[in-house]
């Protein structure tokens, strides 16, 4: 009796169904697979502005906001309606009238903050992601073209941290055969506070093309140390982006799906509770990422070519701004080394 390997049986079943008149659903699957493969082969078809805009939209990321995210993205225009310029003029600004200014300039909410951790201004809530634009700045470097996608959020909620001693399952007495003979201690002795809040929040990812073919995606997470450890450059592998054992998957064939952490919006490759820093007192900082609202940035993408500060024009004039995109810092205890309300961030391009 001849034994047929399982893989040949499966292949025979696929061929049979594929050739059957009633297997339209299978034909559709094969058709979609082929369409996806063809889409993924499309990189840059040329170097004109229109060519790069088309590629920017084709590979624009889908940003999954966290479930229950309060502090959503917005347009720059919407944000500027709710702030005043300090340290420069005019006081009331739009994307096209925001001056280049200098590092002493900053934007301050028209609605005052009654405390460093308070969140009175309605603008902090942002807009419906379906109407919020993303901003793409591209650079043509010869064989390499880079497109950086910038996402603006009116508010960044900081991290709740212990301001005393933090105990993580500590045994305060003797152990016998590895077992604690008294109740273990967990939690904070000294109370909690939220540090690292700031008005205005810019996040970004970067897509790179090499010799007109898709090459990589770069994820930025908070600062350079955290980015190097958990984000950085993920290389294209034919259907997804890979860095070691981590993966940025695509949705709709070509759109990288990334995850913005709850409140602080750092961009991660996957869902989960990401511990990224251990504090001197034993407490930990972590980003919470989950598959909430899908912000499809390709649907509302504003694309411009890189220019020197002072050279952007029209609706992109705000990119000339050298000041800070939020209120000045407040309540900065030396022991912690961080403010409850940090200075607003600098903006793109960087």
Helices and strands as residue ranges (DSSP letters): H 6-19, H 24-41, H 49-58, E 62-64, H 76-80, E 83-86, E 106-109, G 122-125, E 134-140, E 144-156, E 159-162, E 165-170, E 175-176, E 179-180, E 185-189, E 192-195, E 198-210, E 213-219, H 224-230, E 232-236, E 240-243, E 246-251, E 255-260, E 267-268, E 272-278, E 284-289, E 294-296, G 297-300, E 301-305, G 314-320
